[in-house]
Amino acid sequence: MIVSDDLFIPMRKDNLNSEAIVRPQLTFWQEAWLRLRSNKLALMGLVIIILLGVMSTIGPMISGYEYSKQSIISKNQPRPKRTGLEPMSLVETFLPGSGMAHAFPCLLA
């Protein structure tokens, strides 16, 4: 296939900028912020992460406990036994005073 020179005509000066992109220049962070603002779930996740960070920073000051005063020696001690309480069956735990313990013998402890 032979291409003739009359198919190629020089472009006029007024058509040089016809395909120019006329959009304001944005920095990387400006474009990232615009994309983040348009994504509602990502924005909610960012708010939650910031909230967790603030709570983890302020929480120890509000609680009144200091991490340096914890007792590492007693960290794996069992709970103290409760005295004065009789062991109850599962039925009496969920239905106290119902007298239904005889109806569910498989649940008796």
C-alpha positions in Angstrom: 0.0 0.0 0.0 1.4 3.3 -1.0 0.6 6.4 1.0 0.5 9.6 -0.9 1.8 12.9 0.5 -1.4 14.7 0.1 -2.9 12.7 3.0 -0.5 14.5 5.3 -1.2 18.2 5.6 0.5 20.5 8.1 -1.6 21.4 11.2 -2.6 25.0 11.5 -1.4 27.0 14.5 -4.8 27.4 16.1 -5.3 23.6 16.3 -2.1 23.0 18.2 -3.7 23.4 21.6 -7.0 21.9 20.7 -6.2 18.6 22.6 -4.5 20.2 25.6 -5.7 19.1 29.0 -7.2 22.1 30.8 -7.3 20.8 34.3 -5.8 22.4 37.4 -2.5 20.8 38.5 -2.9 18.8 41.7 -0.1 17.6 44.0 0.0 14.0 45.0 -1.5 14.7 48.5 -4.2 16.9 47.0 -5.3 14.2 44.7 -5.1 11.6 47.4 -7.3 13.7 49.7 -9.9 14.2 46.9 -10.0 10.4 46.3 -10.3 9.7 50.0 -13.1 12.2 50.4 -15.1 10.6 47.6 -14.8 7.1 49.2 -17.1 7.2 52.3 -16.0 3.8 53.7 -12.4 4.7 53.6 -13.1 8.1 55.2 -15.0 6.3 58.0 -12.1 3.9 58.5 -9.7 6.8 58.8 -11.9 8.4 61.4 -12.0 5.2 63.4 -8.2 4.8 63.2 -7.8 8.4 64.4 -10.3 7.8 67.2 -8.5 4.7 68.3 -5.2 6.5 68.3 -6.6 9.4 70.4 -8.3 6.9 72.8 -5.1 4.9 73.2 -3.1 8.1 74.0 -5.6 9.7 76.4 -7.0 6.5 78.0 -4.1 5.7 80.3 -4.2 9.3 81.6 -8.0 9.0 82.4 -8.0 5.5 83.9 -5.8 6.3 86.9 -3.7 3.2 86.5 0.0 3.2 85.5 1.5 0.4 83.5 4.7 0.6 85.5 2.9 -0.3 88.8 1.5 -3.6 87.7 2.4 -6.8 89.5 4.1 -9.1 87.1 4.5 -11.8 89.7 0.8 -12.3 90.2 -0.3 -12.2 86.6 -1.3 -15.9 86.3 -3.0 -16.3 89.7 -6.4 -18.0 89.8 -9.5 -16.0 90.8 -10.2 -16.0 94.5 -12.9 -18.6 95.5 -16.3 -17.2 96.4 -17.4 -18.4 99.8 -21.0 -18.7 100.9 -22.4 -19.7 97.5 -23.5 -23.3 96.9 -23.0 -24.8 93.5 -26.1 -24.5 91.4 -27.3 -26.6 88.5 -27.6 -25.1 85.1 -31.4 -25.0 85.3 -31.4 -23.2 88.6 -29.0 -20.7 87.2 -31.3 -19.7 84.3 -34.7 -20.4 86.0 -34.2 -19.7 89.7 -36.9 -20.8 92.0 -38.9 -22.4 89.1 -38.7 -25.9 90.5 -38.0 -27.1 87.0 -34.8 -28.9 88.0 -36.6 -32.3 87.9 -37.8 -31.6 84.3 -34.3 -31.3 82.9 -32.2 -34.1 84.6 -29.6 -33.9 81.9 -28.7 -30.3 82.8 -28.2 -31.0 86.5 -24.6 -30.4 87.5 
